[in-house]
Structure formats: C-alpha cells, structure tokens
Amino acid sequence: MPVLTTVAERVHLTGTQTLGPVAVPTGARQVRVRLSRVDWPVSSDAERDIVRVSVEVSLNTGQTWRFLGGFTAEGGPVTLPNIGLVTESWGRLRLPDPSNPDRWVRARIETRERLRTALTLEVD
C-alpha cells in the first residue's frame, strides 16, 4: 500500500516548502511528487521555471540526507498533442536499497511565483 503525504490545494506564495520526511516501507521502490496545475501564471522571468522540486533520501532514519533527483516546471497553461491541457506536473524516482528498513524520503518544493497547487508525495 502506498504511503501518501499531501498538502491540500491552496495558494502558495514564493518560497520553499518541505513535504515529509516520510518513513519508506521495506520493499518500496519508487517515490513520486505531484503538483496540480491550477491556472498557473506565466513566469515573470522568461528564463525561469515557476517551480523547482528536489527529492532527498536518508538511509539512516534521517541522520544524513542525500540528493536523489528532482524536476522543474514552467508556468502558464501546457497543452500536449493527443492529451490536451496538462493538469499535473510530476516526477518519479527509483529509491535505493529496498531491503533497508531505515529509509526516509522528503521533497522540497520551491515556488518562484505565487501559484495555486496541491502537493503530493507518494512512496510505493
């Protein structure tokens, strides 16, 4: 059964928010971070993404952390051929050492513009 941590949809001001840390069940192999895209504004800086997400993992119950991966997302509406309007930005990463019972994971979300979103961290 997946482990979920969520922040309900609301307006987020610029800044950094941390989801977790979350204890990773033994055997879990991946982590997903999802952000709903609700009328995201276009970035005020054409060279800049509106959201940056980084995921960190601990193999010793949070005593030390290491970067696992991340992603960025642009603002404004995003439309893909054969799909239409994109309603979520997300990333999925493989977790190391599935047999380790001491793994934790957390995600840091940096919003670079005021935007409306829900945040989800899922481990399974």
C-alpha positions in Angstrom: 0.0 0.0 0.0 1.4 3.4 -0.9 2.4 6.0 1.7 0.9 9.4 0.9 1.7 12.9 2.2 -0.4 15.7 0.8 -0.9 19.4 1.1 -4.4 20.4 0.0 -4.9 22.7 -2.9 -4.3 26.3 -1.9 -2.4 29.4 -3.0 1.4 29.1 -2.3 3.5 32.2 -2.0 7.1 32.3 -3.2 9.4 30.3 -1.0 10.3 26.7 -0.1 8.1 24.1 1.5 9.2 20.6 2.6 6.9 17.5 2.3 7.9 14.8 4.7 10.1 13.3 5.9 8.2 10.1 5.4 9.4 6.6 6.5 9.8 4.4 3.5 8.3 0.9 3.8 10.7 -2.0 3.3 10.4 -3.1 -0.3 9.2 0.2 -1.6 11.0 1.0 -4.9 9.9 4.5 -6.0 8.8 8.0 -4.9 6.5 10.3 -6.9 5.9 14.0 -6.4 2.9 15.6 -8.0 1.8 19.2 -8.2 -1.7 20.1 -9.6 -1.6 22.9 -12.2 -4.5 25.3 -11.4 -4.3 28.4 -13.5 -0.5 28.7 -13.0 0.8 32.1 -14.0 3.5 32.6 -16.7 6.8 33.3 -15.0 7.6 37.0 -14.7 11.1 36.0 -15.9 11.1 34.3 -19.3 14.3 32.3 -18.5 12.9 30.9 -15.2 10.8 27.9 -14.2 8.0 28.6 -11.8 8.5 25.5 -9.6 11.6 23.5 -8.6 11.3 20.2 -6.8 14.2 18.3 -5.2 13.9 14.9 -3.5 16.2 13.7 -0.8 16.7 10.2 0.7 18.1 9.1 4.0 19.3 5.6 4.6 19.7 6.0 8.3 16.4 7.3 9.7 17.1 11.0 8.9 20.5 11.3 10.4 22.0 12.2 7.0 20.4 13.1 3.7 21.5 12.9 0.0 20.0 14.3 -3.2 18.0 11.7 -5.1 16.7 13.8 -8.0 14.3 16.5 -9.0 12.4 18.4 -11.7 11.3 21.8 -12.7 8.0 23.1 -14.2 7.2 26.1 -16.3 4.2 28.3 -15.6 1.2 29.0 -17.8 -1.0 26.5 -19.5 0.7 23.5 -21.0 -1.0 21.6 -23.8 0.3 18.3 -25.4 -0.8 16.8 -28.7 -3.3 13.9 -28.2 -3.6 14.7 -24.5 -4.8 18.3 -24.3 -4.4 20.5 -21.2 -1.9 19.2 -18.7 -3.4 19.3 -15.2 -0.4 17.9 -13.2 3.4 18.3 -13.1 5.2 15.3 -11.6 8.4 13.4 -11.2 9.2 9.7 -10.3 12.4 8.4 -8.9 13.8 5.0 -8.0 14.6 4.5 -4.3 17.8 2.8 -3.4 18.2 -0.2 -1.1 14.7 -1.7 -1.0 15.6 -4.0 1.9 16.7 -1.2 4.2 14.1 -0.5 6.9 15.7 2.8 7.9 15.0 4.7 4.7 13.2 8.1 4.8 12.3 10.4 1.9 11.4 14.1 1.7 10.7 16.6 -1.1 11.5 20.3 -1.2 9.2 22.4 -3.4 10.4 25.9 -4.3 7.7 28.1 -5.7 9.2 31.0 -7.6 5.9 32.8 -8.3 2.6 32.9 -6.3 0.5 29.9 -7.6 -2.3 27.6 -6.7 -1.5 23.9 -6.4 -1.9 20.8 -4.3 1.2 18.8 -3.4 1.5 15.0 -3.1 4.4 12.8 -2.1 3.8 9.1 -2.7 6.1 6.2 -1.9 5.4 2.6 -3.1 
